[in-house]
């Protein structure tokens, strides 16, 4: 390779890095605006201003506000699903897996609170159904069912191995997701934090331990399923 070719490659690599960095900056700014103002209340002018780019440059990366919003949602989902998939690949006992999944949910909340809020705050639900393509919504549903089934399988494994009482695995899995996400949503309100008076990590792990304790087979007998 000649010197001129190496120089050209170096320039191209720098431009690609700059392009990726600019794209990440756009997504980051849009995420903050969508969270604070919702989809309808956010404009491409505001995204361009916050990113310190011209509106024309912004449209070189994203053809519309809808495309930008879908990108934000998709990236948040990818992070969550990747973490869940990594957890399910681990070789753990049923109790260990339940604790691990509780940790995954909590760490996602801590590491990416902006995505957690977009997904769970009720005021953003209309944005999701009106703006996000049906294909992505169906993907979200499909992934959600997939992980619920995996979690139900973990509970069924505990039942088969004699660790857990014979409960309905699907309903138990749904109760787990509801309990853990419910705890995190409580801490989104300052008043709730003052009332509860404990740290969020303490309460989330306490909820997980209570869930496991409720599943365990009692000495001298089993819990009857309704």
SULDAPE-V140505 format. One record per run of one state. SS is the DSSP state (helix for helix, strand for strand, loop for the rest). FROM is the first residue (numbers start at 1). TO is the last residue. If there is no record, write none. Layout:
# SULDAPE-V140505
((SS | FROM | TO) (SS | FROM | TO))
This chain:
# SULDAPE-V140505
((loop | 1 | 2) (helix | 3 | 37) (loop | 38 | 43) (helix | 44 | 51) (loop | 52 | 54) (helix | 55 | 61) (loop | 62 | 64) (helix | 65 | 88) (loop | 89 | 93) (helix | 94 | 111) (loop | 112 | 112) (helix | 113 | 120) (loop | 121 | 121) (helix | 122 | 131) (loop | 132 | 133) (helix | 134 | 160) (loop | 161 | 163) (strand | 164 | 164) (loop | 165 | 168) (helix | 169 | 186) (loop | 187 | 189) (helix | 190 | 196) (loop | 197 | 199) (helix | 200 | 215) (strand | 216 | 216) (loop | 217 | 226))
